[in-house]
Each structure stands twice: as structure tokens, then as C-alpha cells.
């Protein structure tokens, strides 16, 4: 327990244990102070949820605006330009000459027209500029472990369908040496995409590196170091953008386009992390409703998080940053405290750059798969295992507090904001589930039992009833608990509209969520406790001891072109 010598290491376990202990002890030992605590907690929670609802709404609206702009510009370019929605694995794309010829021919005919105006010239130039060759080289790091080959091919083929893949895309297939036959598997995939990318690099992460905790973070760190060393020999490092993505991420071309546009407009692109929202629509109708609802709320939380106006936001699953920034912060951490590699990388960049690093939202959703296995209970268990892996990222609480104390710059407000957001991300799940569901009913049972036989104290001695102030405060607290779920209801309403919009406008799917899917939310209370409150509490308590991490895998199904289901093994750490 030597790691507990730092006070920051005690925060997460103490909060989790106190949130449980205070439920029965609060009404008995200090009921009035406990009531004030509940009043404060519920109002702060309600305010934060309303704030998140507003940010989520803005993010969803910006997503729809970005998608509509993309579709409008594709339509304006004519039928020869492909609609890169990435639903298909291969797409025929035009060359630069084709696009220039079409545009020039179109502009020539318009110039001859008496109705042609200078505004039309500006419009044409804007379209041509939007589709010009990218300025940056994009290296996609795809960490994987025991993934079905068909899934990896599908993910990579979606990138190969992008217009500039041959000239500006590099694939870094980050494999694990502990996977049997990884070299042969990697070479088969590499040969399948011969000539479709600027370069295709395969790395094998050793399993016996001292001090490392095996998982996505350590695999990404190894692949990034290897890949950047090889690329820097012939490519200007200032032109290289690293994109870390999951093996089941369907990245549309629009994401790369918007990323390029953001970097080109930025005054300082080398202190930016670019993060898209996550979206679950690939197999969402093939999993239990509880799993589906959990990933819906997870997706909504990520989108709300990306709405921060100061750029203090945490990437999730897929994100991009420059090679310059990665090298400056010495790449990704590989220890046990870096399990949540995406959030941890932002925190590391923020502290290593003295608070200069910022996250910029790219309002293009990345389509992911839900955890899926054979059998209802098996699927529930697989999602629970994934939730445990997610909440092991609570290690970032100690990391953040420890580094915040070391900061010696004038960015104290941003540092404080980072600390508050990290605490909110990890401490709200571990406290809200217990306090929202159990605090008021349990206090009602202890201080106001239904039968006098169960009374601990008489009404004349009840500290709540003997004070008009606390009696009124108790009534307010009970009333506030009724309104606590309302921001969530608003979030789900916005999500339903947004989900259908993304399915239709970006993914061009025939099947989307219907009104009957609203019954999914009946499972929300169980899903919240099983996939949020319980795993987050266990993750916090587990910080009291440090154990050797090991791989545990949960299944996902993937259907290849022949509609034969294969299994995706997602590396999870418990």
C-alpha cells in the first residue's frame, strides 16, 4: 500500500466508502447536518445536469449542422463525388483532376451566363478549397488484441475509401505479441490493402516490459513511439497527426475533413487534442435494452463534456493530436494509473504543457459497436465487465490532484476547472446512485417510520420535526428529488432526435430508432445502478490496494461481407 502515501490517493476510496456509510449513519448521528448535505448535493447535482443538458443540445445541433453542410457540399459537387458515409467498405473516388475539370467546366458555363455574379465565384472557390488535398499526414493508430480479422479489415477499409487515403493516410496496426499468430495476421491484413495507403506499419507490443500495465494505453504508446520514429525519418513531424481509434470505430471522411479545417484555422495546432462524439448505431438493435440505454447515456455524457467553451474536455475512444505534442509530453503513459488512456492523455498534455493544451470538439460522430454476446445474461455480464474497465480510470483523480498541486503558473482557474471536471466524472457516478435512490427513502424510514413499533426516537425528540426550518428543508429535499431525473429526460429527448438525424443524414441507414424504442428506458434505473454505480464504487474501493492488471476479454459480434458473424474480443482490464 505504498502508493497510498500520497493524500490524493485517498480521495476516491474515502468518497465511495463515505457515500455508503452516511446513508444509515447520517439520519441517526447528525440528521440536521446530513439534511443540509443532501440539500446542497441535490441542488448542485440538478444544476450540473441542467448545464450538461444545454451543452449536449448545443453539441447535437452543431453535429447536425456539420453533417448538413457536408451533404450540401457533396450535392453541389455533383454525382461524380462520392457520398463518404462509410457504410460501404469500398468507394470509387474521383481524382483531383476530375474534380478540377468538373468545377472548371461548371464555372465556365456560369461565367458565360448573364446571371453570373462574383458571389458565385466565391461559392465555387469555397467548394474547391474544401475538397483540396489535406495539409497534414494522418497516422491512424489501431490498437487491437485478439480481434477478428474481418473486423479489422472492415475498419481499415472504411479509411481506405477516403479520397486522400493513398497519399495522406498511414495505418499503424498496433498488435500484441501475446496474441498467437499476430505476425501472420498482420501481414495478411497489410497485403489486403497494398497500395491503398501511403504506408502501412505493423507493431507488436511486448508483454514483458517492466513497469507497464497491459492494455490499450501501453499498446498505443509502443506503436506511437515506433511509428513516429519511422515516420520522422522522411516526413516533417509538424505535418503528422496521430489519430488513436478503437478496432471497431467507423471513421467517416467528414471527421478528417473537419479536423483538417480546425487545424488550419488554429493559431496553435500543436497544443490541440481533437475529439469527436461517440455514437452507437452499428449493432444497437441486437443487444439487450439495458446495454443499449447504457451506451446511449454514455454517448450523451461524452457529447455534453465536449461542449466546454474553454476547451477543458476529455476525449473518448477516438481522438487526434499532433506528433509534435505527443513527443513533447513523451507519448502515452503506460503504468497502472493510465488505464483510462484517452482522458489520461488529455490530462498529461494539459499538465506537461503548463495548461496550454486544449480539446477541440470535431462535431462528427464516430460509430461504434455495443458489447454483444450470445445470450441475454451473458451480454449483460459482458457490458458490466466493460463498465469496470471504464471506471478503473478513477486513477486519474489522484493523478490530477497530485499534478495540480505542482502547477506553478498563472492558469489557476483552468487547473481548478480540470480538477472539478475530473472529480465530477468519477465522483458523481459513485455518489449519485446511492444518494439519489436511497438517501431520502432511508431517512424517511429511520426518522419517520410507518409504524411506531419501528421508531428509533419519539416525534417529540425528532430533530427534524422540532424545528420549523429543518421541517421545511426536509420537505424541499423530498420535492427536489422528484425533479432530479428531469434533465436526464430532456437529454434523452434530444438524443432521440439526434440519433435519427445521424442515421438518416450521415450513415444513410434505413432502420433507425422508432417510438417503440422509448420503452428501452424502462431499464434505465437498473442499468444506471449495474453499469455505473456498482462498478464505479468497486473501482474506487479497489484503489486501496494495487494488484497486477491482466487481460479479460468480452465478446462483440461482427458480420463480415458474407453475413457470417464473427467474434470481436475487446481487451478489458479489471
N, C-alpha and C positions, 0 to 999 in steps of 0.2 A: 504493500500500500504506500510505497514511497512517492507515488505520483500525487497523493493527497496532501503533501506538504504545502502545496500552493492553495491559498484560500479560494481561488477561483474554481478549483476542482470540486469544492463542496456545495456550490450554489445549486446545481441541478439535482443532486440527490436529496439535499435538505428541503428544497421546494416540493419535490414529489412526495416525500415522507410527511411533511407538514400538511400538505393538502389532504392527505388521508387521515392523519391523526386529529386534525382540527374538526372533522365532521362530527364525531361524538363528543370530543372534549370541549369544543368551543361553547356549545349551549350549556354545559354543566359548570365549567370552571370560570369562564368570563363571558357570559351571554351578551352583555351590553357592548363590550369591545368587539366581540365576534359579529354582532349585528352591524356595527359601523363598518367593519371589514367587508362584510357581504355587500352592503350598500355601495361602498367605494368600488369594489371589484366589479359588480354588475354594471354600474354606470360607465366605468372605464371600458369594460368589455363591449357594452352597447355602442358607445361612441366609436370604438375602433372598428366594429363591424359595419356601422353605417359608413365610415370612412372607406373601408375596403369595398363596400358596395359601389360607392361613387367611382373609385379608381377602376374597379372591374368594368363598370359600364363604359367609362372612357376608353379603356383598352379594347373592349369589344367593338366599340364604334370605330376606333382607329383601324382595327383589323378589317372590318367591312369596307372602310374607305380605301384601304390599301388594295384589297382584293378587287374592288370595283374599278379602281384606277388601272390595275394590271389588265383586267379583262377588256376595258375600253381601249387601251392602247394596242392590245393584241388584235382586237377587231378592226382598229383603224389601219393596222399594217396589212390587212387583207388575209385571204385564206391560206397564203403560202407560209405565213408564220405560224408555228405550232402553238397550240394551247398547252403550255407546260404545267399541267396539273398533276403530273406524276402518278396518275392512276395506271398507266401502262408502263411496262418496263423498257420499251424501246419507242423512240420517236424520231421521225425523219425531220431534220432541222436544215434550214437554208444556210448558205454560206453568206459571208459578209457582202460578197459581190452581188448575190441575188437580192439582198435587202437594199443595197445601194441602187441597183438598177431599177428595182420596183419603185423606190421612192423618187428617184430622179425622173423616171418616166411619168410618175404621177404628178410631180411638181411641174414638169414641163407643160403637161396638158393644162394645168391650172394657171400657169403663167400666161398662156395664150388666151385664157378666158377673160372677158372684160370684168368679171366679178371677183377676180383675184385681188387680194389685198395683202398688205405687209403682215397682218395678223396671221394669215395662212402660212407665210414663210416661217414665221416664228414657231407656229404649230408643227410644221414639218421638221424644222431643226430640232425641236424638243424631242420629237419621236425618234429621230436618228440618234441623238445623243443618248437617249435612254437605252438604246439597243447596241451601242458601240462596245467594242471589246473592253473587258474589265482591265482595270489598272493593276490589280493585285493577283498574286498566285494563291490559290486556295488549296490548302492541305487538309484533307478530311481524315481525322484520326478515328478509327472504328475499333474500339476495344471489344474483344469477344472471348468467350470461353465455352467450348462445347456447344457452339451454336450450329443449327442445321445449315448445311452448305447452301441449300436452296434459299434460306432466309438472307444469308449474306449476299448471295448473288442478286436477289431482288433489291436489297437496299442499295447496292453498288450500281445496279443497272438504272435505277432512278436518277442517280447522279450522272451516269453516262449519257442519259437522254438530254442533259442540259446542252445548250448551244455551244458553250465555250469549254466543254469538258476536255476536249482533245488538246487544247492549247493552254489552259489555265488551271486545270484541276490535277491534284496529286492525291492518290489514295495511300494512306498508311494503315495497313491492316495489322492491328495490334493483337497478336495472339499470345497464348500462354504455352510455355514449353511443357507444362504439366499435362496438357491435353495430348492424348495419344494420337500420333499421325498428323500433328498440326502442320508440319512442313509440307507434306504431300497435299494436304487440303488447301493450304495457302497457295501452293504453286498451281493447283487446278483452277482456283479462282482467278489467279493472276493471268493465266493463259486464256481464260474465257473472255478477258477484257483487253487482250493485246491490241494496242493501237488506239484505244478509246480514251486514254488519259495521257497527260503529259508525262507522268511517271507513276509507277505502282510499286510501293515499298512494303515488304513483309517484315515484321519484327516478332521475335519470340522472347517473351518476358521470362527470365529465370525465376524459379520458385524458391531459391535458397539465398536470396540477397539478405545479409544481416540487417536487422532493424526495420525491415519492411513489413507492412501488413498487407496481405494479399487481397486484391480487389481491383476495382476499376481505376482508382486513383494511381496506384503503383504501376499498373499496366500502361496507363496513359503517359505517366512520367517517363517510363522507359522508352516508349515509342516516340514521344516528342523529342527527347534528347537524341536518340538515334537518327530520327528523320531530319531534325534541324541541322545536325552535324553534316549529314549527307547533302542537304539542300543548300546550305550556306557556302559550299564549295563552288557553286556555279550560279546561284541566284542571289540577288541583293536581298538581305534579310528584311529590309524595310518594306519589301513587296509581298512578303509571305504572311498570310493569315491562316492561323490554325483553328479548325473547327472540330470540337470534340462532340461526338454523337453516339447514340446507342445503336446496337446492331439491328434494331427494328424501326429506326427512325426513317420516315419517308420525307426527305427534304425536297421541297419544291424549288424550282429555279427562281421563283419570286423571292425566296429568302436571300439567295446570293445577290440578286439584283438590288434589293433594298439595303443589304449590308454594304455593297459597293457604294451606293448612293450616300449612305450615312458616313462612311469613312471619307469619301471625297469631300463632303461638306464640313467635316470636323476640322477645327483648328489644331487639334492634338489627337490624331487617331491612335497614337501609341500608348495612350492611357485608358483605352476603352475596352470593355467587355461587351459583346453584342449578344443579346439573349432574346430568343423568340418564345412565345407562349407554347405550351404543350396541349395536345388535343388527342382524344381517344375516340377514333371512329373506324379503325380497321376491322376489329372483331367484336365491337361493343355489344352486338345483339346475340353473341354466342357465349356470354358469361352470365353468372347469376346477377340479379338486380343489385344486390348488396355490393358486389365488386364494381359494377357499372357506376353506381351512385358514388362510391368512394373516389373513383378516378375523376368523376365529374367535379366533385368538390375540390379535389387536389388540383385539377386544371384551373378552376376558378380562383383558387388561392394564389397560384403562380401568376395568373394574369393580373390580379389585384396588386400583387407585390411589384410587378413591372410598371405600375402606374406612378411610382415615386418620381416627383418632379426634380429632385436633386440628384438623381442617378444612383441613389443608395438602394439597390435592388439585387436580389440573388438569382443568378441563372439556375435553370433546372434542366437536367438531361442533355440538352443540346445548347451549345454556346460557342462563341468565336472570340479570338483575341489575336493580336499580332505576335509574330515571333520575337520582336523587339521586347515586348512586355513580358513574354514568357521567359526569355533569357535574363531579363533584369531581375526577376523575382526568383531565379534559379528553378524554374519549372514547377511542377506539381509536388506537393509533399507526399510522402509515402508511408508515414507512420500510422499508428492506430488512431491518432486524433484527426486524421484526414479522411475518414470513411466517407463522409458526405462531400465528395470531391468537387462538385460544382459550386456549392456555397462556400466551401473552404477556399477554393481558388480565388473567388472574389475577395474574401477577407484577407487572404495573403497578399493579393495585389494592392488592396487598399492600404494595408499597414506597411508593406515594403516600399510603397511609393509616397509615404508620408501623407496619405489621404488624397492623393491626386486621382487615383483610379476611379472610374465611374462605369456603371452599367447603362447601356442604351438599349431600349426595347426595339426589337425588329418585329413589327406587327404582322407577322406571317406565321400561322400555326404549324407546328411540326406534328404530323400524325403518328401516333404510337399505338402499340397493341396492348390490350388489357391482359393481365395474367390469366391463362386459360389452361385447364387440365380436364381430364376425364372425370366426371362425377361432380355433383354439387358440393359435397363436403370437402372433397379434395381441392376443388377450386377455391373455396373459402379459406382453407388452410394455406394454400399457396399465396393468396393475397395477404394473409396475416404474416407470413414469413417475409414477404416483400416490405410490409409496413415496419417490421422490426429492423430491417436493414436501413430504411429511410430514417427512422428515429434514432439510430445509432449515431447520426450526425449531431446529436446533442453534445458531443465532444467539442463542438465549435463554441459552445458557451464559455467554457474555460479558456479556450484559445483566444477568443475575442476580448474577454475581460483582462486577461493577462497582458495582451499586446496593447490594449487601450491605456493601461497604466504606464506603459513605457513611452507613449507618444509625447514628444516634446516639440510640437508645432502649434500654430495658431488655428488649426482646424478642429477646435474642441467641439464645436456644435455638430459637425459631421461625424466625429468619433462617437459622441454621445448618441447620435441617431443610429449609427451602426449597432451599438450595444443594445439599444432599445429594440431594434428590429430583430436582432438575434434572440434576445430574451423572449420577445413576442412569438417568434417562430417556434420556439421549443418549450417555453413555459406555459403558454396558453393551452396547448393540447393536453399537457399533463395536469393542469388545474381545472380547466373549464368543464371537462367531462364529469368530474366528481362534484364540483361545486354547483354547477347548473342543474344536474339531475338529482343530487342527493342532499344538498345543504338545507334548503327550505323544508322539504318533507321530513327530514330527520330532526330538524329543530322544532318543527310542529309536533312531531311525535314525542319528543323529550319534554318540552315545556308546556305543550297543550295536548296531552294525551286524550284519546276518545273516551276513555273510561277512567274514573277517579282511582280505580284499583292500581293503575299503572303510573300514577302521578309520582314524580320524584320530589316535588315541592308543592306546597299548597298555593292556591291562587293569591292569597294574601302576601305570600313571600316571593311570588314570581317577579323577578327584576324587570320584566318587560311590562307587565300589567300595572305595576305600581308606579310607573312613570308615564305621563301622557306623551312626552316627547318620544320615548322608545316604543310606546304602543303605536304611535303614528308612523314611526320609522319602520316598524315591523310590517305594517300594512303596505307601506310604499315598496318595501323589498319584495313582498309577495306579488304586488302588482307589476313590478319591473320584470320579474321572471316570466311573466306572460308575454312580454314584448321582446324578450331576448332572441327568439327564433325569427322574428320578422325580417331583419336584414338578410338572413340566410334565404328566406322565401323570395325576397327581391332578387338576390343573386341567382337563384335557380331559374326565376322567370326570365332574366336577361340571358342566362346561359341557353335556355331552350331556343330562344330566337336566334342567338348567335350560332348554335350548333347546326341548325337547319340552313342558315345562311352559308356557313363554311362548306357544308356538304354539297349544296347546290352550286355555289359560285366558284369555289376553288377546286374541290375534289370532283365535282360533277357526278355525284352519286345519285342513283335512282332512289335508293332506300335511305331514309333518314329517320330521325326520331318523330314519333307521332304522339297524339294526345294520350293514347293508351299507355305510353311510356311514363306518364306522370305518376302512375301507380308504383313506379320504381322507388319513389321517395318514401313510401311506407316503411322501407327497410332502413331509412336513414338513422334513426336512433340506435339500432343495433350496430349498423356499420360504423357509426361515429365512435361507439364505445370499443368495438372489437378491433377496428383498424386505426384508431387514433389514440384514445385514452389509455387503453391497456398496453399497447406496445411502447408508447412514449413513457409511461410510468416505469415499465420494466427497463427501458433503456437508461433512464435517469438513475434508477437504483443500482443498475449494473456498473455505473461509474465508480462505485465504492470499491470495486475490485477490477483488476485488469487481467484479462485472460487472453490466451493465444487465439487469434482470429483464424477461422477456417472457412473454406467454401462450402456453402449449402446451396443447392440449385432448385429452382422452381420452374415448372414447365409452362410453356406457351405453345399454342399450335400455330402452324403456318401452312397455308395451302399454296403449293407451287403452281406452275402453269398447267400441270396435268391434274390439278384439283386433288392431289394426294396430300392428306395432312401430314406434316412433319412436326417434330417437337423442337421448340426453342428452349434451351436451357439458359436461364438468366442467372448469372453469378450473383449470389446474395451473401452477405456476411452477417453472422449472428455472433 
